Amino acid sequence: MNGDADISIPAGLLANPGRARVLLALADGRALPASVLAAEAGVAASTASEHLAKLADGGMLAVERHGRHRYYRIVSADVIAAVEALAQIAPPMPVRSLREHTRAHALRQGRLC
């Protein structure tokens, strides 16, 4: 017999801004390498590796190997739905560059579809 869901586990994974940015970068369903995700999250490659390992261990990401590279993908539509639901109630982050503005605009437009 199972008890209530322990939402603190996925919430803890999403509580870190770097991990949240990684999941937002993957929310469109693409598989991306760690180097791209590190840039998207604005963290060093070693920090991104730690975040990616935690997200994979937590069951949110799947890892695919292609040669020397590892590509990360969100495991299910449920994870994307949870990230999108949180994005709906989260306060907006300040935009510091044209790239951030363009990306934020594209995400807002995509959520309307």
N, C-alpha and C positions, 0 to 999 in steps of 0.2 A: 504494500500500500504506500503510495506516495503522498507527501504533504504538499504544501503550497510551493509555488515556484520561488526560487531564491534569486530575485532580480538584482541583488547586490553584486553578483558575479559579473554579468554583462555590463551593469552600470559602472562598476569599477574599471572595466576595460575601456569604456567610453569616457570616463572622467578625465583622462589625460588629453590635453589639447593636441598633442602630436598624433596620438592614436586616432583621435576623432578626425583629424585632417586626412589621415591615411584612408580611413573608411569613406570619407566624403569623396576622395579622389577615385575610389574604386566603385562608388555607388552607381555608376553607369554600366556596370557589368563587365568592364574590360579587365584583363589580367595585365598587371604592370610589374616591371622589375623593381627590385629594392632601391636602385639608384634613382629612379624616377619618383618613387614614393618618398624617399628622403627629401628630394627637392620640393615636392608638393607639401610635405609636412614642415619644411623649413628647419630640418634637423640634420645633424651629421650622420654619415652612413652607419656608424657603429650604433648610434642611438636608434636609428630606423630599424636596424636588425633586431635590437632588443624589443622594440614595439611590435614588429612583425611576428616575432617568436611568441610573444604574449597573446597576440590576437589569434594566431594559429593554434596555440595550446588551448585557448579559450573556446575554440570551435567556431570562430567567426570567419577565418580565412583558410583557404586551401592553397597549397603550394604545388606548383608544377615546375618540373625541371626541364629545361631545354638547353642542352650542352652545358656550358659553365654557368648559365644564368638560372635564377629562380624567379618565377613569375607568381604573383600573389593575386588571388581572386576571392571575392566574397562568396561564402559557401551557399547561401540561399537567399531567396527573395524576402524571407522573414527578417534577416539581418538588415537588408536594405530598407525594408519598411520601418524597422525600429529607428534607424538612423534618420530617415525622412521625417518620422513622427517627432523626434527630438528637435530636428531642424525647424519644425513649424513653431515650436514653443520657445526656442532659444533666442536670446537677444542677438542682434546682428553685431558682427565684429567690425571694427573700424577698417576702412580700406586705405591701404598705404601705397598702392601702386596701380598703374593702368592694368596690369595683368590680373591683379586681385579683383578689380572692378569688372573686367571682362568676364572672368570666371564666375563671379557672384551673379552677374546679370544672366549668364547662360544657365546657371543652376536655377535661378528664380523662374526663368522662362520654361525650363524643362519640367518644373514642378506643376506648372499650370496645365500641361498636356494630360 
